[in-house]
């Protein structure tokens, strides 16, 4: 009974169950939420604060399809018949349809386009695996289990390939249908908006850890041990030792833990770390009256907008980063090939030791992306030799993708074609017409036996491209729908009224990823559109010819003549507001601290109406919940009467 539980009790229950309570819309009132995004995405929609927020359930366009109707994925019972036949094991589909020994080169696009697609995917989705909570209480090790026992769903082969099911979301919240409430749903651990959360994190604690709070500069923290030849910073290292990256190198720390999956991701993360700090430094120079918090939030707002501006064209042209992975990642220096690195997940740290991020960036820009075709989908390096941090054996990316789709209860390929208004596949001739490769169509139907059994990921990949595109009609439909929702469902989208001024929008629109590269690396020659493959030197511009972002549009005339600037607050900061028609300083404490005193001060009669508050370290039991490392039986829940 909620009225008998104190706030501390409720927070403990949320911690133990890993099911946070719904956000009260009243929390979203106030100018801070009007002006800047919350770090978790909460309050983007004021009436429904949890829409799109981190650690909420993914939304479904079609109901889940589980073998038992509630949670068991297709293929859980290998003897079960689907439309009269068993489902083919994902590993067999990978070997007989997906795997290829070599791939051709795309004549139009650079490798950067594929890498940018993966980078942006990490900005909007992260589905955690069942590695803790109920999984650990059951004492099952999915790395050694070869049976389908929750949370293990191993990929069957001559040797079992380990697979952890995605973490289930808590029971559906108010307004969900009964069917959805009964079915297993999956979490999105990050905010669902294009908001550069992979730069800044998605929780208050992670954001605090990524910031340089001691410097009071509004900047992000940087690596304390290494800089490049020009003194530019690298990403900081993770605090935990020994690092999972091995080779005597520590993993890099960023807003998203997948930064260490490959050199291109490390290079892109490093670019945006440097860009934030460059923006913060310039903003402080032209607005010296801004608080460190204002500098940080404005720089973060600009970086998030630049992600949105640069995402529209690339994601429309590509469907899957995975299918554009090349066998070897060329590292280019002065556009001359100096070495090759196998594109695997244990390359973290190489960019520090091999001449900075420039060789990787040059390789991404000056190398053609791999071309995808129905008979040439994923290279053997990722279907036979995929390395994942902390894994003791090689994995198969195609089999993992197929198994994940079944784990999530995704309906089959035909259901999604029907959802998009496309003709269902009924015969071999139908499939051959869509694929434009009869031999591949025959292989697929031989494996699946019935068109309704085909996994959606495979079906979408083998479709013939639409004219001028790199996707077939199904993925064009799904990606287009998703991109529209990411734009229309985001109150802080860069083109929305009141988010930026007209002059600021003009500056954001003309800024390219080429300019970001020029500003934050030694590269001085770059294509105008780095996603398009250009020949050197004819297709390259000097950086002086690439339009730059002018922050003059962000110059803010101070209104502090009467009262001056408020005094700084230890372990917290303030933002200016004019919500009531008067200049107001609104205070907030950093994560892990509680505010004591007035939450705001108003400039009246030449003085501030209140003294600055104090930010005291949170008492035990009142700070943000952290993951529980032991089962509930080892914790005592003391229930005391309270009106909370």
PAFINU-567664 format. One record per residue (C-alpha): residue in one letter; x, y, z. Coordinates in pm, 1 decimal. Layout:
! residues N
   aa          X          Y          Z
    A          X          Y          Z
...
***
This chain:
! residues 644
   aa          X          Y          Z
    X        0.0        0.0        0.0
    X      182.9      306.7     -126.2
    X       71.7      540.8      154.0
    X      248.9      318.0      407.8
    X      585.5      329.7      229.8
    X      842.2      603.5      271.9
    X     1028.3      744.6      -26.6
    X     1335.4      546.3       78.8
    X     1128.3      225.4       80.1
    X      993.9      298.5     -267.4
    X     1344.2      362.9     -400.1
    X     1467.0       37.2     -247.3
    X     1177.2     -154.1     -404.1
    X     1256.3        4.0     -740.6
    X     1620.6      -95.4     -699.7
    X     1547.8     -456.1     -606.3
    X     1282.6     -509.1     -872.8
    X     1463.4     -295.0    -1134.0
    X     1119.2     -146.6    -1207.7
    X     1120.8      231.2    -1157.7
    X      792.4      400.9    -1080.1
    X      616.6      616.1    -1337.2
    X      722.2      978.8    -1359.1
    X      470.3     1230.9    -1230.9
    X      400.8     1496.2    -1499.5
    X      439.0     1760.0    -1225.8
    X      812.2     1688.1    -1233.7
    X      824.4     1832.9    -1584.1
    X      717.0     2180.2    -1478.5
    X      986.7     2446.1    -1473.5
    X     1199.7     2634.1    -1719.5
    X     1493.1     2393.3    -1706.0
    X     1282.1     2126.0    -1874.5
    X     1149.8     2389.0    -2114.5
    X     1496.6     2483.9    -2235.0
    X     1712.2     2171.5    -2218.4
    X     1666.7     1797.1    -2251.2
    X     1687.7     1584.3    -1941.8
    X     1978.2     1344.6    -1962.6
    X     1747.6     1039.4    -1954.6
    X     1487.5     1173.5    -2199.7
    X     1225.5     1206.6    -1923.9
    X      983.8     1497.8    -1978.1
    X     1041.6     1528.9    -2351.0
    X      665.5     1477.6    -2361.3
    X      522.8     1668.6    -2064.9
    X      191.5     1479.9    -2044.3
    X      362.9     1139.5    -2081.5
    X      705.1     1200.5    -1924.6
    X      837.2      845.9    -1973.0
    X      777.0      831.4    -2349.3
    X     1116.4      776.0    -2510.4
    X     1300.9      785.7    -2177.0
    X     1590.0      554.3    -2096.1
    X     1508.9      218.8    -1934.6
    X     1153.6      201.2    -2064.8
    X     1001.8      -66.1    -2284.7
    X     1046.2      -51.1    -2659.0
    X      724.3       28.1    -2845.7
    X      585.2     -230.9    -3086.4
    X      416.5     -164.4    -3419.7
    X      297.4     -526.0    -3435.7
    X      221.8     -756.5    -3140.4
    X      495.9     -994.5    -3035.0
    X      486.6    -1352.6    -3161.5
    X      602.3    -1598.7    -2897.1
    X      561.3    -1976.3    -2911.8
    X      365.9    -1980.1    -2587.8
    X      196.7    -1647.1    -2657.5
    X      377.9    -1477.1    -2369.9
    X      756.6    -1507.0    -2367.2
    X      909.9    -1811.0    -2537.0
    X     1072.2    -1711.9    -2867.8
    X     1021.0    -1887.7    -3197.7
    X     1260.2    -2181.5    -3200.5
    X     1250.1    -2226.6    -2822.1
    X     1111.5    -2575.3    -2881.1
    X     1318.9    -2698.8    -3178.8
    X     1062.5    -2971.6    -3252.5
    X      770.3    -2731.7    -3278.1
    X      623.9    -2696.0    -3627.2
    X      558.8    -2355.9    -3781.6
    X      329.5    -2376.3    -4082.8
    X      407.9    -2746.5    -4100.7
    X      786.7    -2732.9    -4066.4
    X     1061.9    -2660.8    -3813.9
    X     1239.0    -2327.5    -3820.0
    X     1592.6    -2342.5    -3961.2
    X     1867.2    -2285.1    -3701.5
    X     2012.8    -1932.0    -3735.4
    X     2363.7    -2069.9    -3776.8
    X     2253.2    -2271.0    -4079.5
    X     2082.2    -1966.9    -4233.8
    X     2400.6    -1768.5    -4178.9
    X     2621.1    -2027.8    -4345.9
    X     2396.4    -2107.1    -4641.6
    X     2251.3    -1764.5    -4723.7
    X     2425.4    -1478.5    -4545.4
    X     2795.5    -1560.4    -4540.0
    X     3021.7    -1445.2    -4821.7
    X     3397.1    -1462.8    -4866.7
    X     3429.3    -1124.9    -5036.0
    X     3222.4     -817.4    -5116.0
    X     3235.4     -563.8    -5393.8
    X     3287.9     -190.2    -5352.3
    X     3014.0       71.4    -5363.9
    X     3083.2      324.8    -5637.7
    X     2882.7      602.0    -5469.3
    X     2939.5      588.6    -5094.8
    X     3233.8      591.4    -4854.3
    X     3290.8      359.6    -4560.7
    X     3204.8      652.9    -4332.1
    X     2838.8      613.1    -4426.2
    X     2825.8      261.3    -4281.4
    X     3018.9      363.6    -3970.0
    X     2798.1      669.1    -3915.3
    X     2490.7      446.7    -3940.2
    X     2623.6      223.5    -3663.0
    X     2718.4      527.0    -3454.4
    X     2369.2      682.4    -3480.6
    X     2206.4      345.8    -3409.1
    X     2392.8      352.3    -3077.6
    X     2241.7      694.5    -3006.9
    X     1882.7      569.2    -3013.3
    X     1890.3      203.6    -2902.2
    X     2064.5      -19.1    -2650.4
    X     1890.8     -340.5    -2547.3
    X     2064.2     -480.8    -2239.3
    X     2113.0     -853.2    -2200.6
    X     2001.1    -1060.3    -1903.4
    X     2334.2    -1065.1    -1723.9
    X     2212.3     -961.2    -1378.2
    X     1905.2     -955.8    -1159.9
    X     1691.3    -1266.9    -1194.9
    X     1949.9    -1423.9    -1424.4
    X     2222.4    -1416.8    -1161.1
    X     1983.3    -1540.9     -892.5
    X     1916.1    -1850.2    -1101.4
    X     2292.3    -1917.0    -1109.7
    X     2291.3    -2006.1    -1481.2
    X     2599.1    -1939.0    -1688.3
    X     2485.5    -1885.1    -2047.2
    X     2845.0    -1911.8    -2166.2
    X     2840.8    -2284.2    -2087.6
    X     2470.6    -2371.6    -2108.5
    X     2353.1    -2560.6    -2415.4
    X     1985.8    -2574.2    -2325.8
    X     1701.1    -2328.9    -2361.0
    X     1664.9    -2226.4    -1999.0
    X     1582.7    -1864.0    -1919.0
    X     1772.7    -1641.5    -1967.8
    X     1985.7    -1862.7    -2195.9
    X     1883.9    -1919.9    -2558.0
    X     2201.9    -2068.5    -2712.4
    X     2254.1    -2080.3    -3087.8
    X     2271.3    -2446.9    -3174.5
    X     2565.4    -2568.9    -3383.0
    X     2830.1    -2837.1    -3353.8
    X     2932.4    -2633.1    -3050.5
    X     2671.9    -2422.4    -2874.4
    X     2718.1    -2050.3    -2927.3
    X     2626.9    -1856.3    -2610.2
    X     2331.1    -1621.8    -2626.0
    X     2170.6    -1422.8    -2344.8
    X     1811.1    -1316.5    -2389.2
    X     1741.3     -943.6    -2372.2
    X     1641.0     -811.8    -2033.3
    X     1261.2     -809.2    -1998.3
    X     1091.8     -481.0    -1923.3
    X      872.7     -440.7    -1618.4
    X      498.2     -484.3    -1651.6
    X      351.3     -245.3    -1904.9
    X      237.2       85.3    -1761.4
    X      -90.6      269.9    -1765.5
    X     -263.9      275.4    -2101.2
    X     -113.9      -45.6    -2240.8
    X     -336.0     -317.1    -2381.5
    X     -390.3     -641.7    -2195.6
    X     -206.4     -845.9    -2461.3
    X      100.0     -622.8    -2439.7
    X       90.8     -637.1    -2059.6
    X       93.7    -1017.2    -2065.0
    X      371.5    -1050.4    -2323.0
    X      742.4    -1015.8    -2261.5
    X      868.9     -673.8    -2371.7
    X     1225.7     -550.5    -2412.1
    X     1399.6     -244.7    -2268.9
    X     1571.3       43.2    -2438.4
    X     1844.0      134.6    -2191.1
    X     1916.0      471.0    -2358.7
    X     1683.8      753.2    -2457.1
    X     1500.6      691.4    -2783.4
    X     1578.6     1036.9    -2922.9
    X     1862.0     1147.9    -3148.2
    X     2016.6     1354.4    -2869.9
    X     2387.4     1260.0    -2866.9
    X     2331.1     1044.1    -2558.1
    X     2629.0      834.2    -2668.0
    X     2841.1     1146.6    -2605.0
    X     2681.6     1257.6    -2277.2
    X     2533.6      940.3    -2129.1
    X     2174.9      856.6    -2039.3
    X     2176.2      870.8    -1658.4
    X     2259.2     1157.7    -1419.6
    X     2545.3      957.9    -1267.3
    X     2702.6      873.8    -1603.4
    X     2668.3     1234.0    -1716.4
    X     2838.8     1352.6    -1399.1
    X     3123.6     1105.4    -1448.4
    X     3177.3     1224.8    -1806.7
    X     3191.6     1596.7    -1718.8
    X     3489.5     1805.3    -1607.0
    X     3308.1     1950.5    -1307.3
    X     3620.5     2054.3    -1120.3
    X     3731.4     2278.6    -1405.8
    X     3400.3     2472.8    -1400.2
    X     3435.9     2521.4    -1775.1
    X     3130.0     2338.8    -1907.6
    X     3360.9     2087.0    -2076.8
    X     3371.1     1708.4    -2085.5
    X     3647.0     1517.8    -1908.0
    X     3938.0     1404.0    -2126.0
    X     4218.9     1149.8    -2108.5
    X     4472.2     1248.6    -1843.8
    X     4759.0     1043.9    -1991.7
    X     4753.9     1083.8    -2368.8
    X     4710.4     1364.3    -2622.6
    X     4784.6     1373.7    -2992.9
    X     5077.1     1557.9    -3151.0
    X     4885.0     1885.0    -3155.1
    X     4777.0     1850.6    -2794.3
    X     4421.5     1746.0    -2877.6
    X     4258.9     1524.8    -2615.6
    X     4151.5     1164.1    -2634.7
    X     3858.3      998.5    -2463.4
    X     3921.5      919.2    -2096.2
    X     3990.7      563.9    -1994.5
    X     3743.3      359.4    -1793.3
    X     3802.5      355.4    -1420.9
    X     3780.0      -23.6    -1385.2
    X     4099.7     -227.0    -1404.7
    X     4197.9     -457.2    -1558.7
    X     4025.7     -339.7    -1874.4
    X     3817.1     -571.9    -2089.3
    X     3999.8     -449.2    -2399.8
    X     4315.9     -646.2    -2328.3
    X     4646.2     -601.6    -2512.4
    X     4768.3     -397.5    -2218.2
    X     4533.4     -114.3    -2312.9
    X     4245.9       26.9    -2117.2
    X     3898.6       67.9    -2264.7
    X     3782.5      414.6    -2349.5
    X     3495.6      572.6    -2159.9
    X     3213.7      754.3    -2337.0
    X     2840.6      806.0    -2303.8
    X     2789.9      462.1    -2462.6
    X     2991.3      156.1    -2364.3
    X     2998.8       24.0    -2721.6
    X     3258.0      287.5    -2810.4
    X     3525.4       15.5    -2790.1
    X     3370.9     -210.5    -3054.5
    X     3598.0      -78.6    -3330.0
    X     3831.5      193.6    -3448.0
    X     3566.0      389.8    -3644.2
    X     3347.1      424.0    -3334.5
    X     3644.2      534.7    -3126.0
    X     3734.7      795.6    -3388.4
    X     3378.9      934.9    -3410.6
    X     3337.8      948.0    -3033.1
    X     3670.1     1130.0    -3004.8
    X     3561.2     1384.3    -3267.8
    X     3246.3     1475.4    -3076.9
    X     3424.7     1493.6    -2740.8
    X     3663.4     1746.2    -2894.6
    X     3380.6     1933.5    -3067.8
    X     3186.7     1975.3    -2744.5
    X     3491.4     2115.6    -2567.7
    X     3571.9     2345.3    -2861.0
    X     3216.3     2479.4    -2858.7
    X     3217.8     2520.6    -2479.4
    X     3539.9     2720.4    -2490.6
    X     3410.8     2955.0    -2760.3
    X     3069.5     2998.9    -2598.9
    X     3234.5     3100.6    -2272.6
    X     3451.5     3356.1    -2454.8
    X     3155.1     3531.3    -2615.0
    X     2924.6     3491.5    -2310.6
    X     3148.5     3538.4    -2009.9
    X     2847.7     3588.9    -1783.0
    X     2724.8     3233.1    -1850.0
    X     2755.9     2979.7    -1569.7
    X     2947.2     2655.1    -1636.0
    X     2611.7     2475.0    -1644.6
    X     2478.1     2712.4    -1912.7
    X     2795.7     2662.2    -2119.4
    X     2769.1     2284.3    -2089.4
    X     2398.4     2268.6    -2173.5
    X     2425.7     2504.5    -2472.0
    X     2722.7     2313.2    -2615.1
    X     2535.4     1985.1    -2558.2
    X     2228.3     2131.5    -2728.4
    X     2433.5     2229.8    -3034.5
    X     2606.1     1890.0    -3055.6
    X     2270.7     1712.0    -3033.4
    X     2130.1     1930.7    -3310.7
    X     2432.3     1861.8    -3532.3
    X     2369.1     1489.8    -3489.6
    X     2011.6     1541.8    -3609.2
    X     2110.3     1763.3    -3902.5
    X     2364.5     1511.5    -4025.0
    X     2149.5     1202.5    -3977.2
    X     1870.9     1253.0    -4229.7
    X     2045.6     1174.6    -4558.5
    X     2286.4      900.7    -4444.0
    X     2021.9      688.5    -4270.8
    X     1787.8      715.4    -4566.0
    X     2059.0      573.2    -4789.2
    X     2166.3      280.8    -4571.8
    X     1971.2       -0.8    -4411.3
    X     2218.8     -194.2    -4199.0
    X     2568.6     -111.2    -4083.8
    X     2635.2     -473.6    -4037.7
    X     2602.0     -561.8    -4404.4
    X     2845.2     -285.7    -4502.0
    X     3130.0     -414.3    -4287.3
    X     3444.6     -467.1    -4492.7
    X     3692.9     -746.8    -4436.4
    X     3977.8     -508.5    -4367.6
    X     3968.8     -155.2    -4233.2
    X     4225.3       53.0    -4424.8
    X     4412.5      316.4    -4227.5
    X     4499.2      599.0    -4464.6
    X     4761.1      863.8    -4400.5
    X     4791.6     1141.1    -4656.4
    X     4563.0      915.3    -4862.2
    X     4842.4      660.0    -4887.5
    X     4773.7      313.2    -4751.4
    X     5001.3      248.8    -4454.8
    X     4853.9      -61.2    -4290.5
    X     4546.2     -276.2    -4244.2
    X     4359.8     -363.1    -3929.1
    X     4113.4     -646.8    -3909.5
    X     3775.0     -490.4    -3832.4
    X     3713.9     -655.8    -3497.4
    X     3609.3     -553.5    -3151.9
    X     3946.2     -576.6    -2975.0
    X     4104.5     -275.5    -3145.4
    X     4047.5      -23.4    -2866.8
    X     4359.6      175.1    -2787.9
    X     4521.2      137.1    -3131.0
    X     4427.8      492.0    -3227.6
    X     4649.2      622.6    -2951.5
    X     4944.3      413.2    -3053.2
    X     4916.6      445.6    -3432.3
    X     4927.4      817.9    -3495.2
    X     4595.9      946.0    -3360.7
    X     4248.1      922.3    -3509.8
    X     4351.4     1069.6    -3845.7
    X     4451.7      741.7    -4016.3
    X     4116.4      589.0    -3927.4
    X     3922.3      897.3    -4039.9
    X     4109.1      911.8    -4371.1
    X     4037.8      545.3    -4428.8
    X     3667.3      592.0    -4356.9
    X     3636.8      890.7    -4591.5
    X     3856.8      773.8    -4878.0
    X     3753.3      407.3    -4894.2
    X     3443.8      272.8    -5068.8
    X     3176.9      110.3    -4856.9
    X     3111.5     -255.8    -4918.6
    X     2824.5     -310.9    -5158.4
    X     2539.1     -536.5    -5049.7
    X     2372.5     -788.8    -5279.3
    X     2135.3    -1083.2    -5214.8
    X     2424.0    -1327.0    -5260.2
    X     2677.2    -1109.6    -5074.7
    X     2550.2    -1000.7    -4734.7
    X     2799.9    -1039.5    -4447.7
    X     3171.6    -1111.6    -4471.3
    X     3318.4    -1422.9    -4312.5
    X     3512.4    -1213.3    -4062.1
    X     3188.2    -1139.9    -3874.6
    X     3001.1    -1465.4    -3940.4
    X     3288.3    -1698.1    -3849.7
    X     3536.4    -1491.8    -3649.9
    X     3347.0    -1218.6    -3466.7
    X     3523.8    -1120.5    -3146.9
    X     3325.2     -964.7    -2863.9
    X     3471.3     -821.7    -2545.3
    X     3470.0    -1077.1    -2260.9
    X     3375.4    -1362.1    -2498.2
    X     3590.7    -1671.4    -2495.9
    X     3498.2    -1786.8    -2847.2
    X     3429.5    -1650.1    -3192.6
    X     3068.2    -1558.7    -3262.8
    X     2849.6    -1520.7    -3570.7
    X     2694.6    -1176.1    -3618.7
    X     2428.1    -1297.0    -3863.2
    X     2318.1    -1579.7    -3631.8
    X     2311.2    -1337.1    -3338.2
    X     2086.9    -1097.0    -3531.6
    X     1847.1    -1374.1    -3632.3
    X     1836.9    -1516.4    -3280.1
    X     1777.6    -1168.9    -3132.5
    X     1479.5    -1116.4    -3360.4
    X     1329.0    -1443.8    -3239.4
    X     1415.5    -1357.0    -2878.1
    X     1217.5    -1032.2    -2914.3
    X      919.8    -1208.1    -3069.5
    X      942.9    -1018.3    -3396.7
    X      673.3    -1127.1    -3643.4
    X      788.9    -1280.5    -3971.0
    X      887.8    -1108.6    -4294.6
    X      543.2    -1143.7    -4452.5
    X      367.0     -977.5    -4158.9
    X      594.9     -676.5    -4189.4
    X      539.4     -654.8    -4563.4
    X      167.8     -654.9    -4492.0
    X      220.5     -382.6    -4227.7
    X      389.0     -164.9    -4490.9
    X      119.3     -224.1    -4752.1
    X      340.5     -449.4    -4963.0
    X      232.7     -770.5    -5132.8
    X      276.1    -1083.3    -4920.0
    X      509.0    -1351.7    -5051.5
    X      316.9    -1668.7    -5135.0
    X      531.4    -1855.9    -5389.1
    X      888.0    -1898.9    -5507.0
    X      808.7    -1674.8    -5803.2
    X      691.0    -1400.7    -5565.2
    X     1012.0    -1417.9    -5365.2
    X     1230.7    -1435.6    -5675.8
    X     1062.6    -1121.2    -5809.1
    X     1134.5     -931.0    -5486.7
    X     1490.1    -1058.5    -5448.7
    X     1581.6    -1048.4    -5821.3
    X     1804.8    -1350.9    -5765.3
    X     1619.4    -1679.4    -5810.7
    X     1902.8    -1889.3    -5674.0
    X     1897.8    -1698.2    -5343.2
    X     1517.3    -1718.7    -5331.7
    X     1537.4    -2095.4    -5376.5
    X     1788.2    -2126.7    -5092.2
    X     1569.8    -1926.6    -4856.8
    X     1250.4    -2119.3    -4927.8
    X     1437.5    -2449.2    -4906.0
    X     1551.4    -2354.1    -4555.4
    X     1228.0    -2200.1    -4426.9
    X      980.7    -2424.1    -4618.1
    X      706.3    -2161.8    -4588.1
    X      720.7    -1786.6    -4671.8
    X      557.2    -1693.5    -4338.9
    X      852.8    -1850.0    -4152.1
    X     1117.0    -1617.3    -4303.3
    X     1286.7    -1396.2    -4042.2
    X     1226.1    -1026.6    -4107.7
    X     1594.4     -928.6    -4084.4
    X     1689.4    -1171.4    -4359.8
    X     1389.0    -1091.7    -4577.5
    X     1454.1     -719.8    -4562.6
    X     1823.4     -759.6    -4646.1
    X     1778.9     -964.4    -4962.2
    X     1517.3     -738.2    -5123.0
    X     1624.1     -564.2    -5442.0
    X     1715.0     -198.1    -5388.5
    X     1472.5       74.5    -5476.6
    X     1600.3      313.6    -5749.0
    X     1861.2      551.9    -5613.0
    X     1862.9      381.2    -5273.6
    X     2052.8      114.4    -5081.8
    X     1744.7      -45.5    -4926.8
    X     1457.3     -253.6    -5053.0
    X     1092.8     -148.8    -5009.7
    X     1040.7     -308.0    -4665.3
    X     1337.8     -142.3    -4494.4
    X     1262.7      183.6    -4676.6
    X      915.6      174.3    -4519.8
    X     1031.9       85.7    -4168.3
    X     1328.1      325.1    -4161.8
    X     1118.1      606.6    -4307.1
    X      847.1      554.1    -4046.1
    X     1102.0      541.4    -3766.0
    X     1281.5      856.4    -3881.3
    X      952.4     1046.4    -3901.6
    X      866.9      946.5    -3544.6
    X     1214.4     1041.4    -3420.6
    X     1154.6     1387.2    -3564.5
    X      786.8     1444.9    -3489.5
    X      798.0     1288.9    -3142.9
    X     1089.6     1501.4    -3021.8
    X      996.8     1830.8    -2854.7
    X     1361.8     1937.7    -2884.5
    X     1408.9     1855.0    -3254.0
    X     1637.1     2121.4    -3396.4
    X     1372.5     2252.3    -3641.0
    X     1091.7     2273.6    -3381.5
    X      958.8     2617.1    -3291.2
    X     1142.6     2785.3    -3007.4
    X     1434.8     2542.1    -2989.7
    X     1676.1     2759.7    -3189.2
    X     1650.3     3103.3    -3345.4
    X     1634.1     3139.0    -3723.0
    X     1997.0     3256.7    -3731.6
    X     2107.7     2959.2    -3523.3
    X     1920.6     2712.8    -3747.5
    X     2094.1     2862.0    -4053.2
    X     2433.3     2803.4    -3893.1
    X     2345.9     2446.5    -3790.2
    X     2217.8     2357.1    -4136.3
    X     2534.5     2462.6    -4316.5
    X     2767.1     2276.8    -4080.1
    X     2886.6     1942.7    -4217.3
    X     3060.4     1642.0    -4068.8
    X     3351.4     1742.3    -4293.3
    X     3381.2     2064.4    -4093.9
    X     3368.9     1873.7    -3765.0
    X     3659.8     1660.9    -3890.2
    X     3853.5     1971.3    -3999.9
    X     3802.9     2142.7    -3664.8
    X     3912.2     1847.7    -3451.3
    X     4189.5     1667.9    -3638.0
    X     4500.2     1728.1    -3849.9
    X     4309.2     1651.2    -4170.3
    X     4318.4     1952.5    -4403.9
    X     4165.0     1808.5    -4721.4
    X     3821.2     1652.2    -4717.7
    X     3525.5     1588.0    -4951.5
    X     3242.5     1840.6    -4919.3
    X     3014.3     1542.7    -4844.8
    X     3224.7     1282.2    -4661.8
    X     2954.3     1015.8    -4706.5
    X     2996.6     1030.3    -5085.2
    X     3299.5      852.8    -5227.1
    X     3534.3     1107.1    -5384.9
    X     3860.6     1062.5    -5574.8
    X     4168.6     1238.5    -5446.7
    X     4265.7     1512.3    -5520.2
    X     3988.8     1627.1    -5758.1
    X     3702.4     1547.1    -5522.4
    X     3857.5     1700.9    -5211.0
    X     3841.9     2054.7    -5070.2
    X     4085.1     2234.4    -4844.4
    X     3930.2     2283.1    -4501.5
    X     3938.1     2660.0    -4551.5
    X     3672.8     2614.3    -4822.2
    X     3437.2     2411.1    -4598.2
    X     3172.4     2632.6    -4428.0
    X     3220.3     2674.7    -4054.1
    X     2970.6     2719.2    -3773.5
    X     2963.0     3076.4    -3643.0
    X     2870.2     3095.3    -3276.2
    X     2793.8     3465.8    -3302.8
    X     2431.9     3357.5    -3339.3
    X     2460.4     3237.9    -2978.4
    X     2591.0     3567.6    -2840.8
    X     2371.9     3659.2    -2545.3
    X     2367.1     4018.3    -2420.4
    X     2399.1     4010.2    -2040.7
    X     2119.3     4145.2    -1825.3
    X     2318.7     4153.9    -1503.5
    X     2385.7     4523.2    -1460.0
    X     2153.2     4548.6    -1158.9
    X     2235.8     4241.2     -953.3
    X     2556.7     4101.8    -1099.5
    X     2616.8     3729.7    -1133.4
    X     2501.3     3499.2     -850.3
    X     2769.9     3341.3     -635.5
    X     2879.1     2993.5     -746.5
    X     2754.1     2685.8     -563.8
    X     2980.0     2396.4     -467.1
    X     2861.3     2065.7     -619.2
    X     2591.5     2244.2     -814.9
    X     2522.0     2534.0    -1048.3
    X     2252.3     2767.6    -1176.1
    X     2080.5     2860.0    -1500.2
    X     1925.5     3195.2    -1583.2
    X     1555.7     3218.9    -1661.5
    X     1309.4     3496.8    -1732.4
    X      998.6     3283.0    -1689.5
    X      822.1     3536.4    -1464.6
    X      938.6     3836.7    -1661.9
    X     1221.1     3888.3    -1412.2
    X     1576.1     3761.6    -1425.8
    X     1583.5     3442.3    -1218.9
    X     1869.8     3213.8    -1120.1
    X     1748.4     2855.1    -1087.1
    X     1972.1     2625.5     -885.4
    X     2030.1     2251.7     -914.3
    X     2275.9     2011.8     -754.9
    X     2487.0     1757.2     -934.5
    X     2394.6     1389.8     -911.6
    X     2459.4     1251.4     -564.4
    X     2391.1     1582.1     -386.3
    X     2074.5     1729.6     -236.9
    X     1976.2     2094.7     -247.4
    X     1924.9     2274.5       82.3
    X     1788.1     2625.5       64.6
    X     1606.2     2827.3     -200.2
    X     1575.7     2662.6     -540.8
    X     1577.6     2999.7     -714.4
    X     1666.6     3362.2     -662.4
    X     1505.3     3660.4     -838.4
    X     1687.2     3982.0     -929.7
    X     1482.2     4252.8     -755.0
    X     1584.3     4602.4     -646.5
    X     1943.9     4547.4     -743.2
    X     1991.6     4238.8     -525.2
    X     1916.5     3869.6     -545.0
    X     1609.6     3772.2     -343.0
    X     1775.7     3473.9     -175.6
    X     2119.6     3348.3      -84.3
    X     2257.9     3059.5     -291.7
    X     2158.8     2716.5     -157.2
    X     2394.7     2445.7      -40.5
    X     2441.6     2112.2     -215.9
    X     2497.6     1845.1       46.6
    X     2597.3     1489.8      -33.7
    X     2287.0     1267.4      -39.3
    X     2224.3     1058.6      269.0
    X     2228.4      678.1      228.4
    X     1899.8      555.6       86.6
    X     1812.2      887.4      -81.0
    X     2052.8      884.6     -373.6
    X     1966.2      742.3     -711.0
    X     1921.8      364.2     -704.8
    X     2221.7      157.2     -811.2
    X     2217.6     -202.3     -937.7
    X     2178.2     -455.4     -657.3
    X     2462.5     -702.3     -638.9
    X     2282.6     -962.5     -430.7
    X     1938.4    -1126.2     -422.3
    X     1658.0     -966.7     -218.4
    X     1697.0    -1220.6       58.8
    X     2015.8    -1047.3      171.4
    X     1844.3     -708.5      212.8
    X     1601.5     -610.0      486.8
    X     1308.8     -389.8      389.0
    X     1186.0     -197.7      691.9
    X      836.3      -63.6      632.5
    X      738.6      233.1      845.6
    X      424.1      444.9      835.0
    X      463.2      755.6      624.1
    X      255.0      998.6      426.4
    X      503.5      996.1      133.2
***
